[in-house]
Amino acid sequence: MTTGTTTLFSTSSRRWDRLGRSLMALNSAAAFAVFINGCFLMADVSEDRLLVEGWRTFGYLVFSVMWAMLAYRPRRVPVIWEVVIFHKVAVAVLALTILNTTEGIQSAVTDSTVAALTIFAYIACHGWESWRVINGD
C-alpha cells in the first residue's frame, strides 16, 4: 500500500527487506575484501597478466559499489539488480563449462552463491519496484 511517496510495509515485509538488504551489504563487503586482496595480488603478477588481473580486481570494486547501492536503496536503482543478476548467472554458467579447472570450480561455487543471494534479495526487497523511478511512480 502506498501513501503519497511513502511505502508502508508490514512487519513481515520489513523483515524480508532487511534480510535482502543485509545480504547485499554482505556481498558488497565480500567483494570489497576481494578487491583489496586483488590489489596485493596484482603486485606479483607478470606483465602479460597484469591487464587481465587488473580488470578482474577493479571489477570487484565495481560490484562492491553496486551491491552497496542495492543494500542502501533497493527500490531506487533501476537496472542495477538485473545487470548484477545477469552477470553473476552468466559467469556461473560459464564456470560450469570449465569445471575441470581450479578457477572453474571456484567460480562456479562463488558466482552461483552470489547469484542466488542476489536473486533472493531481489525478491525479498521487491527489486522490480526500482523501475518505478523511471516511470515516475
N, CA, C and O atoms as CSV, one atom per row, in Angstrom:
chain,resi,resn,atom,element,x,y,z
A,1,MET,N,N,0.853,-1.158,0.000
A,1,MET,CA,C,0.000,0.000,0.000
A,1,MET,C,C,0.901,1.223,0.000
A,1,MET,O,O,1.931,1.244,0.674
A,2,THR,N,N,0.511,2.245,-0.758
A,2,THR,CA,C,1.307,3.452,-0.862
A,2,THR,C,C,0.509,4.651,-0.374
A,2,THR,O,O,-0.656,4.823,-0.733
A,3,THR,N,N,1.139,5.467,0.439
A,3,THR,CA,C,0.527,6.696,0.912
A,3,THR,C,C,1.435,7.832,0.482
A,3,THR,O,O,2.522,7.987,1.040
A,4,GLY,N,N,1.029,8.623,-0.482
A,4,GLY,CA,C,1.903,9.681,-1.004
A,4,GLY,C,C,3.146,9.064,-1.601
A,4,GLY,O,O,3.067,8.262,-2.531
A,5,THR,N,N,4.292,9.438,-1.067
A,5,THR,CA,C,5.548,8.864,-1.550
A,5,THR,C,C,6.128,7.859,-0.577
A,5,THR,O,O,7.235,7.364,-0.789
A,6,THR,N,N,5.404,7.548,0.485
A,6,THR,CA,C,5.897,6.615,1.490
A,6,THR,C,C,5.241,5.256,1.296
A,6,THR,O,O,4.015,5.149,1.249
A,7,THR,N,N,6.058,4.229,1.184
A,7,THR,CA,C,5.539,2.874,1.071
A,7,THR,C,C,5.423,2.297,2.469
A,7,THR,O,O,6.366,2.366,3.258
A,8,LEU,N,N,4.276,1.732,2.772
A,8,LEU,CA,C,4.057,1.122,4.070
A,8,LEU,C,C,4.297,-0.369,3.967
A,8,LEU,O,O,3.717,-1.042,3.115
A,9,PHE,N,N,5.150,-0.883,4.834
A,9,PHE,CA,C,5.461,-2.300,4.844
A,9,PHE,C,C,4.857,-2.941,6.073
A,9,PHE,O,O,4.793,-2.327,7.138
A,10,SER,N,N,4.417,-4.168,5.925
A,10,SER,CA,C,4.008,-4.928,7.103
A,10,SER,C,C,5.278,-5.330,7.839
A,10,SER,O,O,6.375,-5.225,7.290
A,11,THR,N,N,5.138,-5.788,9.070
A,11,THR,CA,C,6.307,-6.216,9.842
A,11,THR,C,C,7.043,-7.322,9.116
A,11,THR,O,O,8.273,-7.327,9.073
A,12,SER,N,N,6.302,-8.261,8.545
A,12,SER,CA,C,6.913,-9.356,7.803
A,12,SER,C,C,7.687,-8.829,6.603
A,12,SER,O,O,8.808,-9.272,6.351
A,13,SER,N,N,7.109,-7.892,5.859
A,13,SER,CA,C,7.775,-7.326,4.690
A,13,SER,C,C,9.037,-6.580,5.088
A,13,SER,O,O,10.049,-6.654,4.392
A,14,ARG,N,N,8.983,-5.855,6.214
A,14,ARG,CA,C,10.175,-5.135,6.679
A,14,ARG,C,C,11.290,-6.100,7.026
A,14,ARG,O,O,12.462,-5.817,6.776
A,15,ARG,N,N,10.932,-7.241,7.602
A,15,ARG,CA,C,11.957,-8.247,7.925
A,15,ARG,C,C,12.604,-8.788,6.653
A,15,ARG,O,O,13.826,-8.917,6.577
A,16,TRP,N,N,11.782,-9.101,5.663
A,16,TRP,CA,C,12.319,-9.598,4.398
A,16,TRP,C,C,13.198,-8.538,3.738
A,16,TRP,O,O,14.264,-8.846,3.205
A,17,ASP,N,N,12.742,-7.289,3.778
A,17,ASP,CA,C,13.510,-6.185,3.203
A,17,ASP,C,C,14.866,-6.065,3.904
A,17,ASP,O,O,15.900,-5.936,3.249
A,18,ARG,N,N,14.851,-6.107,5.222
A,18,ARG,CA,C,16.117,-6.030,5.986
A,18,ARG,C,C,17.030,-7.196,5.653
A,18,ARG,O,O,18.241,-7.022,5.513
A,19,LEU,N,N,16.450,-8.390,5.526
A,19,LEU,CA,C,17.250,-9.560,5.188
A,19,LEU,C,C,17.888,-9.393,3.808
A,19,LEU,O,O,19.086,-9.623,3.644
A,20,GLY,N,N,17.090,-8.995,2.822
A,20,GLY,CA,C,17.627,-8.790,1.473
A,20,GLY,C,C,18.702,-7.725,1.440
A,20,GLY,O,O,19.734,-7.897,0.790
A,21,ARG,N,N,18.468,-6.629,2.134
A,21,ARG,CA,C,19.453,-5.547,2.177
A,21,ARG,C,C,20.724,-5.991,2.891
A,21,ARG,O,O,21.827,-5.618,2.494
A,22,SER,N,N,20.568,-6.777,3.931
A,22,SER,CA,C,21.736,-7.296,4.657
A,22,SER,C,C,22.572,-8.220,3.771
A,22,SER,O,O,23.802,-8.187,3.808
A,23,LEU,N,N,21.893,-9.039,2.981
A,23,LEU,CA,C,22.617,-9.921,2.061
A,23,LEU,C,C,23.399,-9.116,1.021
A,23,LEU,O,O,24.519,-9.477,0.661
A,24,MET,N,N,22.798,-8.020,0.544
A,24,MET,CA,C,23.506,-7.182,-0.424
A,24,MET,C,C,24.688,-6.467,0.233
A,24,MET,O,O,25.723,-6.266,-0.404
A,25,ALA,N,N,24.541,-6.087,1.486
A,25,ALA,CA,C,25.658,-5.482,2.222
A,25,ALA,C,C,26.780,-6.505,2.420
A,25,ALA,O,O,27.961,-6.172,2.322
A,26,LEU,N,N,26.394,-7.749,2.700
A,26,LEU,CA,C,27.382,-8.821,2.843
A,26,LEU,C,C,28.116,-9.055,1.527
A,26,LEU,O,O,29.342,-9.161,1.512
A,27,ASN,N,N,27.379,-9.135,0.426
A,27,ASN,CA,C,28.019,-9.285,-0.886
A,27,ASN,C,C,28.967,-8.123,-1.156
A,27,ASN,O,O,30.066,-8.319,-1.674
A,28,SER,N,N,28.539,-6.913,-0.803
A,28,SER,CA,C,29.364,-5.724,-1.021
A,28,SER,C,C,30.667,-5.809,-0.230
A,28,SER,O,O,31.746,-5.559,-0.766
A,29,ALA,N,N,30.558,-6.162,1.038
A,29,ALA,CA,C,31.747,-6.264,1.890
A,29,ALA,C,C,32.697,-7.356,1.391
A,29,ALA,O,O,33.914,-7.171,1.372
A,30,ALA,N,N,32.126,-8.492,0.988
A,30,ALA,CA,C,32.962,-9.591,0.486
A,30,ALA,C,C,33.678,-9.180,-0.805
A,30,ALA,O,O,34.867,-9.455,-0.970
A,31,ALA,N,N,32.963,-8.531,-1.706
A,31,ALA,CA,C,33.584,-8.094,-2.957
A,31,ALA,C,C,34.669,-7.048,-2.686
A,31,ALA,O,O,35.702,-7.039,-3.355
A,32,PHE,N,N,34.438,-6.173,-1.712
A,32,PHE,CA,C,35.453,-5.173,-1.374
A,32,PHE,C,C,36.702,-5.842,-0.797
A,32,PHE,O,O,37.821,-5.435,-1.109
A,33,ALA,N,N,36.519,-6.859,0.037
A,33,ALA,CA,C,37.656,-7.597,0.587
A,33,ALA,C,C,38.451,-8.275,-0.529
A,33,ALA,O,O,39.682,-8.283,-0.499
A,34,VAL,N,N,37.752,-8.841,-1.510
A,34,VAL,CA,C,38.437,-9.484,-2.637
A,34,VAL,C,C,39.161,-8.428,-3.476
A,34,VAL,O,O,40.249,-8.685,-3.992
A,35,PHE,N,N,38.559,-7.240,-3.615
A,35,PHE,CA,C,39.231,-6.136,-4.319
A,35,PHE,C,C,40.549,-5.785,-3.625
A,35,PHE,O,O,41.580,-5.662,-4.286
A,36,ILE,N,N,40.525,-5.624,-2.311
A,36,ILE,CA,C,41.744,-5.287,-1.555
A,36,ILE,C,C,42.794,-6.377,-1.738
A,36,ILE,O,O,43.963,-6.082,-1.987
A,37,ASN,N,N,42.379,-7.628,-1.614
A,37,ASN,CA,C,43.293,-8.743,-1.820
A,37,ASN,C,C,43.852,-8.730,-3.243
A,37,ASN,O,O,45.039,-8.987,-3.446
A,38,GLY,N,N,43.010,-8.437,-4.218
A,38,GLY,CA,C,43.442,-8.381,-5.608
A,38,GLY,C,C,44.503,-7.318,-5.850
A,38,GLY,O,O,45.396,-7.498,-6.678
A,39,CYS,N,N,44.401,-6.218,-5.131
A,39,CYS,CA,C,45.420,-5.160,-5.265
A,39,CYS,C,C,46.795,-5.689,-4.878
A,39,CYS,O,O,47.789,-5.376,-5.532
A,40,PHE,N,N,46.856,-6.493,-3.815
A,40,PHE,CA,C,48.122,-7.092,-3.395
A,40,PHE,C,C,48.580,-8.157,-4.388
A,40,PHE,O,O,49.771,-8.269,-4.678
A,41,LEU,N,N,47.635,-8.937,-4.907
A,41,LEU,CA,C,47.988,-9.983,-5.868
A,41,LEU,C,C,48.524,-9.401,-7.171
A,41,LEU,O,O,49.398,-9.994,-7.805
A,42,MET,N,N,48.005,-8.244,-7.572
A,42,MET,CA,C,48.470,-7.628,-8.826
A,42,MET,C,C,49.949,-7.278,-8.759
A,42,MET,O,O,50.619,-7.237,-9.791
A,43,ALA,N,N,50.459,-7.030,-7.587
A,43,ALA,CA,C,51.870,-6.668,-7.431
A,43,ALA,C,C,52.787,-7.813,-7.840
A,43,ALA,O,O,53.929,-7.579,-8.237
A,44,ASP,N,N,52.300,-9.048,-7.748
A,44,ASP,CA,C,53.127,-10.219,-8.061
A,44,ASP,C,C,52.848,-10.822,-9.428
A,44,ASP,O,O,53.408,-11.865,-9.768
A,45,VAL,N,N,52.009,-10.197,-10.202
A,45,VAL,CA,C,51.598,-10.775,-11.478
A,45,VAL,C,C,52.560,-10.335,-12.594
A,45,VAL,O,O,53.107,-9.233,-12.555
A,46,SER,N,N,52.753,-11.201,-13.573
A,46,SER,CA,C,53.624,-10.846,-14.694
A,46,SER,C,C,52.954,-9.769,-15.549
A,46,SER,O,O,51.735,-9.597,-15.508
A,47,GLU,N,N,53.753,-9.064,-16.308
A,47,GLU,CA,C,53.210,-8.015,-17.183
A,47,GLU,C,C,52.206,-8.576,-18.175
A,47,GLU,O,O,51.265,-7.881,-18.558
A,48,ASP,N,N,52.386,-9.816,-18.596
A,48,ASP,CA,C,51.468,-10.449,-19.540
A,48,ASP,C,C,50.067,-10.612,-18.955
A,48,ASP,O,O,49.086,-10.616,-19.699
A,49,ARG,N,N,49.962,-10.746,-17.641
A,49,ARG,CA,C,48.671,-10.971,-16.982
A,49,ARG,C,C,48.151,-9.745,-16.235
A,49,ARG,O,O,47.045,-9.776,-15.694
A,50,LEU,N,N,48.933,-8.671,-16.199
A,50,LEU,CA,C,48.578,-7.511,-15.387
A,50,LEU,C,C,47.238,-6.891,-15.793
A,50,LEU,O,O,46.428,-6.569,-14.924
A,51,LEU,N,N,46.993,-6.721,-17.074
A,51,LEU,CA,C,45.744,-6.106,-17.517
A,51,LEU,C,C,44.536,-6.968,-17.144
A,51,LEU,O,O,43.526,-6.449,-16.669
A,52,VAL,N,N,44.638,-8.265,-17.355
A,52,VAL,CA,C,43.535,-9.169,-17.029
A,52,VAL,C,C,43.280,-9.178,-15.524
A,52,VAL,O,O,42.130,-9.104,-15.089
A,53,GLU,N,N,44.329,-9.267,-14.740
A,53,GLU,CA,C,44.163,-9.281,-13.281
A,53,GLU,C,C,43.674,-7.931,-12.766
A,53,GLU,O,O,42.884,-7.873,-11.824
A,54,GLY,N,N,44.141,-6.850,-13.379
A,54,GLY,CA,C,43.662,-5.518,-13.005
A,54,GLY,C,C,42.182,-5.366,-13.330
A,54,GLY,O,O,41.418,-4.846,-12.517
A,55,TRP,N,N,41.779,-5.812,-14.501
A,55,TRP,CA,C,40.372,-5.768,-14.920
A,55,TRP,C,C,39.515,-6.523,-13.905
A,55,TRP,O,O,38.474,-6.031,-13.470
A,56,ARG,N,N,39.954,-7.699,-13.542
A,56,ARG,CA,C,39.224,-8.520,-12.581
A,56,ARG,C,C,39.165,-7.829,-11.210
A,56,ARG,O,O,38.105,-7.748,-10.591
A,57,THR,N,N,40.299,-7.341,-10.758
A,57,THR,CA,C,40.365,-6.692,-9.445
A,57,THR,C,C,39.482,-5.461,-9.390
A,57,THR,O,O,38.724,-5.287,-8.435
A,58,PHE,N,N,39.566,-4.602,-10.397
A,58,PHE,CA,C,38.744,-3.389,-10.405
A,58,PHE,C,C,37.266,-3.722,-10.558
A,58,PHE,O,O,36.405,-2.972,-10.098
A,59,GLY,N,N,36.975,-4.842,-11.200
A,59,GLY,CA,C,35.591,-5.304,-11.314
A,59,GLY,C,C,34.987,-5.619,-9.957
A,59,GLY,O,O,33.799,-5.385,-9.734
A,60,TYR,N,N,35.799,-6.149,-9.049
A,60,TYR,CA,C,35.295,-6.410,-7.693
A,60,TYR,C,C,34.896,-5.114,-6.999
A,60,TYR,O,O,33.911,-5.084,-6.261
A,61,LEU,N,N,35.643,-4.057,-7.227
A,61,LEU,CA,C,35.275,-2.763,-6.648
A,61,LEU,C,C,33.944,-2.279,-7.226
A,61,LEU,O,O,33.087,-1.791,-6.490
A,62,VAL,N,N,33.772,-2.416,-8.539
A,62,VAL,CA,C,32.522,-2.007,-9.186
A,62,VAL,C,C,31.351,-2.796,-8.609
A,62,VAL,O,O,30.312,-2.218,-8.292
A,63,PHE,N,N,31.509,-4.110,-8.469
A,63,PHE,CA,C,30.427,-4.918,-7.912
A,63,PHE,C,C,30.193,-4.591,-6.443
A,63,PHE,O,O,29.051,-4.610,-5.983
A,64,SER,N,N,31.248,-4.292,-5.705
A,64,SER,CA,C,31.075,-3.894,-4.312
A,64,SER,C,C,30.205,-2.651,-4.219
A,64,SER,O,O,29.317,-2.573,-3.370
A,65,VAL,N,N,30.453,-1.689,-5.080
A,65,VAL,CA,C,29.663,-0.453,-5.082
A,65,VAL,C,C,28.222,-0.732,-5.517
A,65,VAL,O,O,27.284,-0.192,-4.930
A,66,MET,N,N,28.040,-1.565,-6.533
A,66,MET,CA,C,26.672,-1.865,-6.985
A,66,MET,C,C,25.877,-2.569,-5.893
A,66,MET,O,O,24.715,-2.235,-5.662
A,67,TRP,N,N,26.492,-3.547,-5.214
A,67,TRP,CA,C,25.790,-4.216,-4.124
A,67,TRP,C,C,25.516,-3.245,-2.976
A,67,TRP,O,O,24.476,-3.340,-2.324
A,68,ALA,N,N,26.431,-2.321,-2.726
A,68,ALA,CA,C,26.191,-1.314,-1.679
A,68,ALA,C,C,24.997,-0.434,-2.058
A,68,ALA,O,O,24.178,-0.094,-1.205
A,69,MET,N,N,24.902,-0.068,-3.331
A,69,MET,CA,C,23.754,0.721,-3.793
A,69,MET,C,C,22.455,-0.063,-3.596
A,69,MET,O,O,21.443,0.502,-3.182
A,70,LEU,N,N,22.486,-1.349,-3.890
A,70,LEU,CA,C,21.294,-2.184,-3.721
A,70,LEU,C,C,20.930,-2.327,-2.245
A,70,LEU,O,O,19.749,-2.364,-1.900
A,71,ALA,N,N,21.921,-2.405,-1.384
A,71,ALA,CA,C,21.656,-2.505,0.052
A,71,ALA,C,C,21.075,-1.200,0.585
A,71,ALA,O,O,20.188,-1.212,1.439
A,72,TYR,N,N,21.571,-0.093,0.087
A,72,TYR,CA,C,21.150,1.216,0.589
A,72,TYR,C,C,19.782,1.637,0.063
A,72,TYR,O,O,18.935,2.088,0.834
A,73,ARG,N,N,19.561,1.494,-1.234
A,73,ARG,CA,C,18.307,1.944,-1.864
A,73,ARG,C,C,17.804,0.892,-2.852
A,73,ARG,O,O,17.849,1.121,-4.060
A,74,PRO,N,N,17.336,-0.233,-2.372
A,74,PRO,CA,C,16.993,-1.341,-3.271
A,74,PRO,C,C,15.867,-1.061,-4.265
A,74,PRO,O,O,15.778,-1.726,-5.297
A,75,ARG,N,N,15.024,-0.106,-3.974
A,75,ARG,CA,C,13.923,0.209,-4.886
A,75,ARG,C,C,14.114,1.566,-5.555
A,75,ARG,O,O,13.151,2.177,-6.018
A,76,ARG,N,N,15.347,2.031,-5.603
A,76,ARG,CA,C,15.637,3.334,-6.223
A,76,ARG,C,C,16.758,3.268,-7.248
A,76,ARG,O,O,17.199,4.306,-7.741
A,77,VAL,N,N,17.224,2.079,-7.578
A,77,VAL,CA,C,18.325,1.946,-8.532
A,77,VAL,C,C,17.911,1.023,-9.686
A,77,VAL,O,O,18.293,-0.147,-9.722
A,78,PRO,N,N,17.128,1.562,-10.623
A,78,PRO,CA,C,16.681,0.707,-11.732
A,78,PRO,C,C,17.853,0.161,-12.538
A,78,PRO,O,O,18.881,0.823,-12.686
A,79,VAL,N,N,17.693,-1.011,-13.038
A,79,VAL,CA,C,18.624,-1.711,-13.921
A,79,VAL,C,C,19.746,-2.430,-13.158
A,79,VAL,O,O,20.204,-3.481,-13.606
A,80,ILE,N,N,20.197,-1.895,-12.024
A,80,ILE,CA,C,21.339,-2.477,-11.318
A,80,ILE,C,C,21.052,-3.920,-10.893
A,80,ILE,O,O,21.894,-4.799,-11.081
A,81,TRP,N,N,19.875,-4.168,-10.326
A,81,TRP,CA,C,19.536,-5.543,-9.941
A,81,TRP,C,C,19.714,-6.494,-11.119
A,81,TRP,O,O,20.399,-7.512,-11.018
A,82,GLU,N,N,19.093,-6.146,-12.221
A,82,GLU,CA,C,19.077,-7.050,-13.372
A,82,GLU,C,C,20.464,-7.242,-13.978
A,82,GLU,O,O,20.804,-8.343,-14.410
A,83,VAL,N,N,21.257,-6.192,-14.013
A,83,VAL,CA,C,22.620,-6.297,-14.556
A,83,VAL,C,C,23.477,-7.194,-13.668
A,83,VAL,O,O,24.206,-8.050,-14.169
A,84,VAL,N,N,23.394,-7.005,-12.367
A,84,VAL,CA,C,24.179,-7.822,-11.439
A,84,VAL,C,C,23.748,-9.281,-11.530
A,84,VAL,O,O,24.588,-10.178,-11.596
A,85,ILE,N,N,22.438,-9.518,-11.533
A,85,ILE,CA,C,21.941,-10.896,-11.630
A,85,ILE,C,C,22.384,-11.531,-12.950
A,85,ILE,O,O,22.857,-12.668,-12.966
A,86,PHE,N,N,22.229,-10.796,-14.056
A,86,PHE,CA,C,22.659,-11.341,-15.353
A,86,PHE,C,C,24.139,-11.722,-15.316
A,86,PHE,O,O,24.509,-12.826,-15.715
A,87,HIS,N,N,24.972,-10.816,-14.841
A,87,HIS,CA,C,26.418,-11.068,-14.846
A,87,HIS,C,C,26.770,-12.290,-13.998
A,87,HIS,O,O,27.515,-13.163,-14.444
A,88,LYS,N,N,26.243,-12.352,-12.793
A,88,LYS,CA,C,26.600,-13.452,-11.891
A,88,LYS,C,C,26.085,-14.794,-12.415
A,88,LYS,O,O,26.780,-15.804,-12.304
A,89,VAL,N,N,24.887,-14.818,-12.979
A,89,VAL,CA,C,24.363,-16.063,-13.550
A,89,VAL,C,C,25.186,-16.453,-14.781
A,89,VAL,O,O,25.530,-17.623,-14.949
A,90,ALA,N,N,25.503,-15.483,-15.637
A,90,ALA,CA,C,26.289,-15.771,-16.850
A,90,ALA,C,C,27.668,-16.327,-16.498
A,90,ALA,O,O,28.125,-17.285,-17.120
A,91,VAL,N,N,28.327,-15.738,-15.513
A,91,VAL,CA,C,29.654,-16.215,-15.111
A,91,VAL,C,C,29.554,-17.606,-14.482
A,91,VAL,O,O,30.406,-18.462,-14.720
A,92,ALA,N,N,28.510,-17.828,-13.678
A,92,ALA,CA,C,28.326,-19.151,-13.070
A,92,ALA,C,C,28.112,-20.220,-14.145
A,92,ALA,O,O,28.674,-21.312,-14.062
A,93,VAL,N,N,27.303,-19.902,-15.145
A,93,VAL,CA,C,27.065,-20.852,-16.240
A,93,VAL,C,C,28.359,-21.089,-17.009
A,93,VAL,O,O,28.684,-22.231,-17.337
A,94,LEU,N,N,29.095,-20.032,-17.298
A,94,LEU,CA,C,30.385,-20.183,-17.981
A,94,LEU,C,C,31.331,-21.051,-17.157
A,94,LEU,O,O,32.011,-21.920,-17.701
A,95,ALA,N,N,31.374,-20.820,-15.860
A,95,ALA,CA,C,32.253,-21.599,-14.985
A,95,ALA,C,C,31.902,-23.079,-15.018
A,95,ALA,O,O,32.779,-23.937,-14.925
A,96,LEU,N,N,30.610,-23.369,-15.150
A,96,LEU,CA,C,30.195,-24.773,-15.215
A,96,LEU,C,C,30.740,-25.472,-16.454
A,96,LEU,O,O,30.834,-26.699,-16.477
A,97,THR,N,N,31.098,-24.713,-17.479
A,97,THR,CA,C,31.652,-25.326,-18.698
A,97,THR,C,C,33.137,-25.651,-18.554
A,97,THR,O,O,33.702,-26.362,-19.386
A,98,ILE,N,N,33.773,-25.129,-17.494
A,98,ILE,CA,C,35.203,-25.399,-17.290
A,98,ILE,C,C,35.460,-25.940,-15.886
A,98,ILE,O,O,36.429,-25.556,-15.231
A,99,LEU,N,N,34.598,-26.820,-15.440
A,99,LEU,CA,C,34.744,-27.397,-14.105
A,99,LEU,C,C,36.011,-28.222,-13.933
A,99,LEU,O,O,36.395,-28.541,-12.808
A,100,ASN,N,N,36.656,-28.565,-15.028
A,100,ASN,CA,C,37.895,-29.332,-14.940
A,100,ASN,C,C,39.084,-28.469,-14.523
A,100,ASN,O,O,40.197,-28.976,-14.379
A,101,THR,N,N,38.854,-27.166,-14.327
A,101,THR,CA,C,39.928,-26.260,-13.895
A,101,THR,C,C,39.649,-25.781,-12.473
A,101,THR,O,O,38.505,-25.771,-12.018
A,102,THR,N,N,40.711,-25.386,-11.785
A,102,THR,CA,C,40.552,-24.862,-10.428
A,102,THR,C,C,39.725,-23.587,-10.438
A,102,THR,O,O,38.842,-23.406,-9.600
A,103,GLU,N,N,40.010,-22.709,-11.379
A,103,GLU,CA,C,39.263,-21.449,-11.462
A,103,GLU,C,C,37.792,-21.693,-11.781
A,103,GLU,O,O,36.924,-20.984,-11.272
A,104,GLY,N,N,37.505,-22.682,-12.613
A,104,GLY,CA,C,36.124,-23.007,-12.955
A,104,GLY,C,C,35.339,-23.488,-11.751
A,104,GLY,O,O,34.191,-23.087,-11.556
A,105,ILE,N,N,35.938,-24.333,-10.951
A,105,ILE,CA,C,35.271,-24.847,-9.751
A,105,ILE,C,C,35.023,-23.711,-8.759
A,105,ILE,O,O,33.917,-23.565,-8.238
A,106,GLN,N,N,36.055,-22.911,-8.501
A,106,GLN,CA,C,35.916,-21.802,-7.548
A,106,GLN,C,C,34.834,-20.823,-8.000
A,106,GLN,O,O,33.991,-20.404,-7.206
A,107,SER,N,N,34.867,-20.470,-9.265
A,107,SER,CA,C,33.902,-19.504,-9.785
A,107,SER,C,C,32.488,-20.082,-9.808
A,107,SER,O,O,31.522,-19.369,-9.536
A,108,ALA,N,N,32.364,-21.357,-10.127
A,108,ALA,CA,C,31.036,-21.980,-10.133
A,108,ALA,C,C,30.409,-21.894,-8.747
A,108,ALA,O,O,29.213,-21.632,-8.616
A,109,VAL,N,N,31.212,-22.112,-7.721
A,109,VAL,CA,C,30.700,-22.059,-6.351
A,109,VAL,C,C,30.404,-20.614,-5.941
A,109,VAL,O,O,29.300,-20.312,-5.488
A,110,THR,N,N,31.376,-19.730,-6.098
A,110,THR,CA,C,31.198,-18.356,-5.607
A,110,THR,C,C,30.153,-17.593,-6.415
A,110,THR,O,O,29.282,-16.942,-5.838
A,111,ASP,N,N,30.228,-17.665,-7.730
A,111,ASP,CA,C,29.278,-16.909,-8.543
A,111,ASP,C,C,27.866,-17.473,-8.460
A,111,ASP,O,O,26.896,-16.717,-8.522
A,112,SER,N,N,27.737,-18.771,-8.324
A,112,SER,CA,C,26.402,-19.363,-8.120
A,112,SER,C,C,25.825,-18.899,-6.788
A,112,SER,O,O,24.635,-18.597,-6.690
A,113,THR,N,N,26.667,-18.843,-5.772
A,113,THR,CA,C,26.218,-18.406,-4.448
A,113,THR,C,C,25.773,-16.955,-4.463
A,113,THR,O,O,24.683,-16.636,-3.986
A,114,VAL,N,N,26.611,-16.061,-5.009
A,114,VAL,CA,C,26.219,-14.646,-5.007
A,114,VAL,C,C,25.049,-14.394,-5.950
A,114,VAL,O,O,24.248,-13.491,-5.705
A,115,ALA,N,N,24.934,-15.168,-7.015
A,115,ALA,CA,C,23.770,-15.036,-7.897
A,115,ALA,C,C,22.508,-15.429,-7.136
A,115,ALA,O,O,21.497,-14.731,-7.203
A,116,ALA,N,N,22.565,-16.537,-6.419
A,116,ALA,CA,C,21.402,-16.991,-5.652
A,116,ALA,C,C,21.041,-15.988,-4.553
A,116,ALA,O,O,19.865,-15.692,-4.345
A,117,LEU,N,N,22.041,-15.470,-3.857
A,117,LEU,CA,C,21.777,-14.473,-2.810
A,117,LEU,C,C,21.177,-13.200,-3.394
A,117,LEU,O,O,20.279,-12.603,-2.801
A,118,THR,N,N,21.673,-12.787,-4.555
A,118,THR,CA,C,21.163,-11.568,-5.185
A,118,THR,C,C,19.733,-11.777,-5.690
A,118,THR,O,O,18.895,-10.886,-5.554
A,119,ILE,N,N,19.453,-12.926,-6.261
A,119,ILE,CA,C,18.094,-13.228,-6.717
A,119,ILE,C,C,17.144,-13.279,-5.514
A,119,ILE,O,O,16.034,-12.750,-5.572
A,120,PHE,N,N,17.585,-13.915,-4.430
A,120,PHE,CA,C,16.772,-13.973,-3.219
A,120,PHE,C,C,16.490,-12.556,-2.700
A,120,PHE,O,O,15.355,-12.237,-2.346
A,121,ALA,N,N,17.525,-11.711,-2.655
A,121,ALA,CA,C,17.363,-10.337,-2.172
A,121,ALA,C,C,16.470,-9.525,-3.106
A,121,ALA,O,O,15.691,-8.686,-2.653
A,122,TYR,N,N,16.582,-9.773,-4.404
A,122,TYR,CA,C,15.715,-9.103,-5.386
A,122,TYR,C,C,14.246,-9.365,-5.068
A,122,TYR,O,O,13.409,-8.464,-5.126
A,123,ILE,N,N,13.956,-10.608,-4.736
A,123,ILE,CA,C,12.579,-10.985,-4.387
A,123,ILE,C,C,12.203,-10.395,-3.022
A,123,ILE,O,O,11.126,-9.819,-2.873
A,124,ALA,N,N,13.079,-10.537,-2.034
A,124,ALA,CA,C,12.791,-10.056,-0.682
A,124,ALA,C,C,12.601,-8.541,-0.636
A,124,ALA,O,O,11.763,-8.037,0.112
A,125,CYS,N,N,13.382,-7.822,-1.437
A,125,CYS,CA,C,13.339,-6.346,-1.438
A,125,CYS,C,C,12.404,-5.774,-2.503
A,125,CYS,O,O,12.275,-4.556,-2.624
A,126,HIS,N,N,11.759,-6.636,-3.265
A,126,HIS,CA,C,10.911,-6.194,-4.380
A,126,HIS,C,C,11.718,-5.317,-5.336
A,126,HIS,O,O,11.314,-4.204,-5.674
A,127,GLY,N,N,12.857,-5.838,-5.758
A,127,GLY,CA,C,13.766,-5.088,-6.620
A,127,GLY,C,C,13.140,-4.586,-7.907
A,127,GLY,O,O,13.570,-3.562,-8.438
A,128,TRP,N,N,12.138,-5.279,-8.419
A,128,TRP,CA,C,11.470,-4.848,-9.654
A,128,TRP,C,C,10.783,-3.496,-9.477
A,128,TRP,O,O,10.512,-2.809,-10.462
A,129,GLU,N,N,10.501,-3.106,-8.231
A,129,GLU,CA,C,9.882,-1.806,-7.999
A,129,GLU,C,C,10.819,-0.643,-8.316
A,129,GLU,O,O,10.373,0.500,-8.414
A,130,SER,N,N,12.102,-0.921,-8.475
A,130,SER,CA,C,13.050,0.147,-8.811
A,130,SER,C,C,12.738,0.760,-10.175
A,130,SER,O,O,13.124,1.896,-10.451
A,131,TRP,N,N,12.044,0.012,-11.022
A,131,TRP,CA,C,11.684,0.537,-12.342
A,131,TRP,C,C,10.672,1.675,-12.242
A,131,TRP,O,O,10.510,2.440,-13.193
A,132,ARG,N,N,9.995,1.795,-11.112
A,132,ARG,CA,C,9.050,2.890,-10.921
A,132,ARG,C,C,9.755,4.242,-10.954
A,132,ARG,O,O,9.142,5.254,-11.294
A,133,VAL,N,N,11.028,4.261,-10.604
A,133,VAL,CA,C,11.802,5.507,-10.652
A,133,VAL,C,C,11.816,6.050,-12.069
A,133,VAL,O,O,11.683,7.256,-12.278
A,134,ILE,N,N,11.977,5.164,-13.045
A,134,ILE,CA,C,11.997,5.570,-14.456
A,134,ILE,C,C,10.618,5.992,-14.904
A,134,ILE,O,O,10.473,6.967,-15.642
A,135,ASN,N,N,9.609,5.273,-14.468
A,135,ASN,CA,C,8.231,5.565,-14.878
A,135,ASN,C,C,7.631,6.749,-14.136
A,135,ASN,O,O,6.553,7.225,-14.494
A,136,GLY,N,N,8.316,7.225,-13.113
A,136,GLY,CA,C,7.823,8.392,-12.368
A,136,GLY,C,C,6.758,8.059,-11.341
A,136,GLY,O,O,6.058,8.952,-10.863
A,137,ASP,N,N,6.624,6.770,-10.990
A,137,ASP,CA,C,5.608,6.378,-9.989
A,137,ASP,C,C,6.100,6.670,-8.589
A,137,ASP,O,O,5.389,6.410,-7.618
